[in-house]
């Protein structure tokens, strides 16, 4: 009887301990557009995406929950489409998708990611506005060369400001999953891996924790090999 009582106490202790582990909860709001679709949290592994969790979107909402013993980057997919990176970390994460933008907040790194995406979007919208202004000048009778000359200074200013912002953000997050995550976003716009001055600055003084992350390590290796081949 004493052994049975001891076993019951032990089981209760194990259940209590497991229930107190670190967890993340992702609350999603999508409006009615994605009703009936399936949402996935996926992690990239060896050039393919592995599903971490999934659920159906009902009445414009979904919820996923799981352990958060470590902090790492995932991507939210709806169907086959990748929507936004999501940092799995302890706490309540809220994701809102509407016709105009996507926001994610609730935990420290997701808040930082959301701020980054919004600020980067502001720079990109300004670049788009400048492109439209340049096109308007041409329609008004300016030559392409004249229009480009008039807009060149501001194009350069906005582009340099965006590069500086992205570079400083990555450096600030060398030691968190956001550093490699944003580095990957930066490099994904390139036609193939190659070493720019910005990337050389980023890896020049980067800590081993950043340089050894799988994507950074793979990209830098490929970029150096491409540079070697082009120099032959």
matplotlib code that plots the C-alpha trace (Angstrom):
import matplotlib.pyplot as plt

x = [0.0, 2.8, 4.5, 1.3, 1.0, 4.6, 4.0, 0.9, 2.9, 5.7, 3.3, 1.7, 5.1, 6.2, 2.9, 3.3, 6.9, 6.0, 3.1, 5.4, 7.8, 8.4, 5.7, 4.9, 1.3, 0.7, -2.6, -3.4, -6.0, -6.4, -9.9, -12.2, -9.9, -8.1, -11.1, -10.8, -7.1, -4.4, -1.7, 1.7, 4.8, 7.7, 11.5, 14.0, 16.2, 18.6, 17.0, 13.5, 10.8, 9.7, 6.3, 6.6, 2.8, -0.3, -4.0, -7.0, -8.1, -11.7, -13.6, -10.4, -8.5, -6.1, -3.9, -0.8, 1.0, 4.1, 7.3, 9.8, 12.8, 15.0, 14.5, 14.6, 13.3, 10.3, 8.2, 4.4, 2.9, -0.7, -1.2, 2.0, 2.8, 5.4, 4.0, 6.4, 9.2, 8.1, 10.5, 9.5, 10.2, 8.4, 5.2, 2.1, 2.7, 0.0, 0.0, -2.4, -2.8, -4.9, -5.0, -2.5, 0.2, 1.2, 2.2, 3.6, 4.2, 3.9, 7.5, 10.8, 12.3, 9.0, 8.5, 12.0, 11.3, 8.0, 9.7, 12.4, 9.9, 7.9, 11.0, 12.3, 8.9, 9.1, 12.4, 11.1, 7.9, 10.0, 12.2, 9.0, 7.7, 11.0, 10.7, 7.2, 8.5, 11.2, 8.7, 6.5, 9.4, 9.9, 6.2, 6.5, 9.1, 12.4, 14.9, 15.6, 19.1, 17.8, 15.1, 17.6, 20.1, 17.4, 16.4, 19.9, 20.9, 17.7, 17.8, 21.4, 20.5, 17.5, 19.4, 22.3, 20.0, 18.3, 21.6, 22.9, 19.7, 19.7, 23.4, 23.1, 20.1, 22.0, 25.0, 22.7, 21.3, 24.5, 23.8, 20.0, 18.2, 17.2, 20.7, 21.0, 17.3, 17.6, 21.0, 19.1, 16.4, 19.1, 20.9, 17.7, 17.4, 20.8, 20.8, 23.6, 25.9, 28.6, 30.6, 29.4, 31.1, 28.2, 28.4, 32.2, 31.6, 28.9, 31.1, 34.4, 33.8, 30.9, 31.1, 31.3, 27.7, 26.6, 29.1, 28.4, 24.6, 23.7, 22.6, 25.4, 28.0, 26.6, 26.2, 29.7, 31.3, 29.5, 30.2, 33.9, 34.0, 32.2, 34.7, 37.6, 36.2, 35.7, 39.2, 40.7]
y = [0.0, 2.4, 1.5, 2.2, 5.6, 6.4, 5.6, 7.8, 10.7, 10.2, 10.2, 13.4, 15.0, 14.0, 15.3, 18.6, 19.0, 18.4, 20.8, 23.6, 23.4, 26.3, 26.7, 28.9, 29.7, 31.2, 32.9, 33.7, 36.1, 36.0, 37.3, 35.2, 35.1, 31.9, 30.1, 26.4, 26.6, 24.9, 26.8, 25.2, 26.1, 24.6, 24.5, 24.4, 21.3, 20.0, 22.0, 21.0, 22.2, 19.9, 20.5, 21.4, 21.9, 22.5, 23.4, 24.4, 28.0, 28.4, 31.7, 33.5, 32.2, 29.4, 28.5, 26.3, 25.4, 23.5, 23.2, 26.1, 24.7, 26.4, 29.5, 29.0, 30.3, 28.7, 29.9, 30.2, 28.6, 28.8, 26.0, 25.9, 29.6, 30.8, 33.9, 35.2, 34.0, 33.2, 32.9, 30.0, 31.2, 31.0, 33.1, 34.2, 35.2, 37.0, 37.0, 39.3, 39.0, 41.5, 42.9, 45.6, 44.0, 41.2, 41.9, 39.6, 40.4, 39.3, 38.0, 39.8, 38.5, 38.5, 42.1, 42.9, 41.0, 42.9, 46.2, 45.2, 44.2, 47.4, 49.7, 47.8, 48.1, 51.9, 52.1, 49.8, 51.9, 55.0, 53.4, 52.5, 56.0, 57.3, 54.9, 56.3, 59.8, 59.0, 57.5, 60.6, 62.8, 60.8, 61.1, 64.8, 65.1, 64.5, 62.1, 58.9, 60.2, 63.5, 61.8, 59.4, 62.2, 64.1, 61.1, 59.6, 61.4, 60.4, 56.8, 56.5, 58.0, 55.7, 52.7, 53.4, 54.0, 50.7, 48.8, 50.4, 49.6, 45.9, 45.6, 47.1, 44.9, 41.7, 42.8, 43.6, 40.1, 38.1, 36.0, 35.4, 33.5, 36.8, 37.5, 34.4, 34.8, 38.4, 37.5, 34.8, 37.3, 39.6, 37.0, 35.5, 38.4, 37.5, 35.5, 33.4, 33.5, 36.1, 38.4, 42.0, 44.6, 44.5, 40.8, 41.0, 43.6, 41.3, 38.2, 40.1, 40.5, 38.0, 35.6, 31.8, 31.4, 33.4, 32.0, 28.4, 28.7, 26.4, 29.0, 31.5, 28.8, 27.4, 30.8, 32.1, 28.8, 29.0, 32.7, 32.2, 29.3, 31.4, 34.2, 31.8, 30.4, 33.8, 34.9, 32.0]
z = [0.0, 0.9, -2.5, -4.4, -2.5, -3.3, -7.0, -7.2, -5.6, -8.1, -11.1, -9.8, -9.4, -12.9, -14.4, -12.5, -13.6, -17.2, -17.1, -15.8, -18.8, -21.1, -23.8, -26.7, -27.8, -31.3, -31.8, -35.4, -36.8, -40.6, -41.2, -43.4, -46.4, -45.3, -43.7, -44.3, -45.1, -43.0, -41.1, -40.5, -38.5, -40.3, -39.7, -42.5, -42.4, -45.1, -47.9, -47.1, -44.7, -41.8, -40.1, -36.5, -35.9, -37.9, -37.5, -39.5, -39.8, -38.6, -38.5, -39.3, -36.3, -35.4, -32.5, -32.1, -28.8, -28.0, -26.0, -26.0, -24.2, -26.8, -29.0, -32.8, -36.1, -37.9, -40.8, -40.9, -44.0, -45.0, -47.5, -49.6, -49.2, -46.7, -45.0, -42.3, -40.0, -36.5, -33.5, -31.3, -27.7, -24.4, -24.2, -26.0, -29.7, -31.7, -35.5, -37.4, -41.2, -43.1, -46.6, -45.9, -43.7, -41.3, -37.7, -35.1, -31.5, -27.9, -27.1, -27.1, -30.4, -32.3, -31.2, -32.6, -35.8, -36.3, -35.7, -38.2, -40.9, -40.5, -40.7, -43.7, -45.3, -44.9, -46.7, -49.5, -49.9, -50.2, -52.9, -54.8, -54.5, -55.9, -58.9, -59.6, -59.4, -61.8, -64.2, -63.8, -64.8, -68.0, -68.8, -68.3, -71.0, -69.2, -70.7, -68.9, -68.1, -66.8, -64.6, -63.2, -62.4, -60.5, -58.4, -58.0, -54.8, -52.9, -54.3, -53.0, -49.6, -49.0, -50.2, -48.0, -45.0, -45.6, -45.9, -42.7, -40.8, -41.9, -41.2, -37.7, -36.9, -37.8, -35.7, -32.8, -33.0, -33.7, -30.6, -31.2, -33.9, -35.5, -36.7, -39.1, -39.9, -41.2, -42.9, -44.8, -45.8, -47.0, -49.1, -50.5, -52.9, -54.6, -57.8, -56.4, -53.3, -53.6, -51.3, -51.2, -49.1, -46.7, -46.2, -45.7, -43.0, -41.4, -41.3, -40.5, -36.8, -36.3, -33.4, -34.0, -32.9, -35.9, -38.4, -37.5, -38.0, -41.0, -43.5, -42.8, -42.9, -46.2, -47.8, -46.9, -48.1, -51.5, -51.9, -51.3, -53.7, -56.4, -55.8, -56.2, -59.5, -60.9, -60.1, -62.0]

ax = plt.figure().add_subplot(projection="3d")
ax.plot(x, y, z, "-o")
ax.set_aspect("equal")
plt.show()
